[in-house]
């Protein structure tokens, strides 16, 4: 079954001195969120950026994919602590998304965990959307 998610954004002014606000998302889970060029390319100062939102999407997507893969292999995780860091280079664009996971998974050795993490990195739909345009790196640690 296909799903669609929505967001509404308002921008006022030019790129360098303008400001915007992500007014709402369809789920109501968050918003409003302020955005501007300085927050994107320099210091956030309490504002977000498209890259921060992509990082959140990538971290959550990867965690879900890894949880699923581990569960299907009969070794469901107790906990996955996942972060993502998305690099934005002004004038170039998004160049990298780095995933970092530390996991508690009973009854699994490190080789099997590394393979499951790599498969999740490849199979996560956000990774699939980024692949070919953005370097995706993974650091996976088993507790």
Number of C-alpha atoms within 10 A of each C-alpha: 2 3 4 5 7 8 13 12 15 12 14 11 9 10 12 9 10 13 17 17 18 18 15 17 15 11 9 10 7 12 14 13 15 19 23 21 20 18 17 18 12 9 11 16 9 9 17 20 20 14 17 18 12 18 21 17 16 26 26 17 20 30 23 15 21 25 22 17 21 20 13 10 12 12 17 18 18 10 13 19 12 19 17 23 18 21 17 18 11 11 6 7 12 18 14 18 24 17 21 18 19 15 17 15 20 13 9 16 10 13 10 13 20 16 13 20 24 17 15 22 24 16 16 19 16 18 21 11 10 17 13 9 11 16 15 18 15 15 13 19 16 16 11
